[in-house]
Amino acid sequence: MLTTFVIMKNLHPNQEKLIDILRINIDNPLTMIELMEELDVASTSVVHHHIVQLEKKGYLKRNPSNPRDYQLLEDPEKPITYINQYGLAECGSNGSILDGNPVDRIPIASKLLKFPANDAFIVIAKGDSMEPDISSGDYIIAQKKQTASNGDIIVCVNQGVAIIKTFYKNDNQVILHSINSIKHKPFIASEDFKIEGIVKNIIKYS
């Protein structure tokens, strides 16, 4: 198999090679030992060093709970990125909060995001249904997605209004749960239900 190395600025040759290895194996991520062998270096600590450098330089994002779950970025992200903020309110005729104009653009440190900043959006939480984890006024950073797994906290549209809930699907029925389950009971999603994104970060309002 021919291997093409991507030449990038400010990268050590081993980091350029590592990006290529990670890209080729993105569907079947290699272990640190396998990366060490592919990179032809003396130890896994060398691999770890280069991985950390790629993250710092904005070419790589890893899931902190699963380091083998990663995304490569074609262009390095700047230290500060501006993310569109949308309102939790009634939606337009297409039922999406993301197709309208953002109400603000919020500066966020790129390293806080474990996914590409282009996929991020912000909403400000309303109400007490997701307490104690999410309180009214908290800034919620979500990754744009149209599907979710059971237990994911999502930003979604339901009955024409954007809300934050915990997603569960039983057979073909979607049930939306609140963390504050004493005051807010679960309910079946409406026909216009649509997932806007998965909640990834919570910035507490103070």
Secondary structure as the mmCIF struct_conf table of DSSP 4:
data_model
#
loop_
_struct_conf.conf_type_id
_struct_conf.id
_struct_conf.beg_label_comp_id
_struct_conf.beg_label_asym_id
_struct_conf.beg_label_seq_id
_struct_conf.end_label_comp_id
_struct_conf.end_label_asym_id
_struct_conf.end_label_seq_id
HELX_LH_PP_P HELX_LH_PP_P1 PHE A 5 ILE A 7
TURN_TY1_P TURN_TY1_P1 LYS A 9 ASN A 10
HELX_RH_AL_P HELX_RH_AL_P1 PRO A 13 ILE A 24
TURN_TY1_P TURN_TY1_P2 ASN A 25 ASP A 27
BEND BEND1 ASN A 28 ASN A 28
HELX_LH_PP_P HELX_LH_PP_P2 PRO A 29 THR A 31
HELX_RH_AL_P HELX_RH_AL_P2 MET A 32 LEU A 39
TURN_TY1_P TURN_TY1_P3 ASP A 40 ASP A 40
BEND BEND2 ALA A 42 ALA A 42
HELX_RH_AL_P HELX_RH_AL_P3 THR A 44 LYS A 56
TURN_TY1_P TURN_TY1_P4 LYS A 57 GLY A 58
BEND BEND3 TYR A 59 TYR A 59
STRN STRN1 LEU A 60 ASN A 63
TURN_TY1_P TURN_TY1_P5 PRO A 64 SER A 65
STRN STRN2 ASN A 66 LEU A 72
BEND BEND4 GLU A 74 ASP A 75
HELX_LH_PP_P HELX_LH_PP_P3 PRO A 76 LYS A 78
BEND BEND5 PRO A 79 PRO A 79
STRN STRN3 ILE A 80 TYR A 86
BEND BEND6 LEU A 88 ALA A 89
STRN STRN4 GLU A 90 GLU A 90
TURN_TY1_P TURN_TY1_P6 SER A 93 ASN A 94
BEND BEND7 ILE A 97 GLY A 100
BEND BEND8 VAL A 103 VAL A 103
STRN STRN5 ASP A 104 ALA A 109
HELX_RH_3T_P HELX_RH_3T_P1 SER A 110 LEU A 112
BEND BEND9 LYS A 114 PHE A 115
HELX_RH_3T_P HELX_RH_3T_P2 ALA A 117 ASP A 119
STRN STRN6 ALA A 120 ILE A 124
BEND BEND10 GLY A 127 ASP A 128
TURN_TY1_P TURN_TY1_P7 SER A 129 ASP A 133
BEND BEND11 ILE A 134 ILE A 134
TURN_TY1_P TURN_TY1_P8 SER A 136 GLY A 137
STRN STRN7 TYR A 139 LYS A 144
BEND BEND12 GLN A 146 GLN A 146
TURN_TY1_P TURN_TY1_P9 ASN A 150 GLY A 151
STRN STRN8 ILE A 153 ASN A 158
TURN_TY1_P TURN_TY1_P10 GLN A 159 GLY A 160
STRN STRN9 VAL A 161 ASN A 170
TURN_TY1_P TURN_TY1_P11 ASP A 171 ASN A 172
STRN STRN10 GLN A 173 HIS A 177
BEND BEND13 ILE A 179 ASN A 180
TURN_TY1_P TURN_TY1_P12 SER A 181 LYS A 183
BEND BEND14 HIS A 184 HIS A 184
STRN STRN11 PHE A 187 ILE A 188
TURN_TY1_P TURN_TY1_P13 GLU A 191 ASP A 192
STRN STRN12 LYS A 194 ILE A 203
#
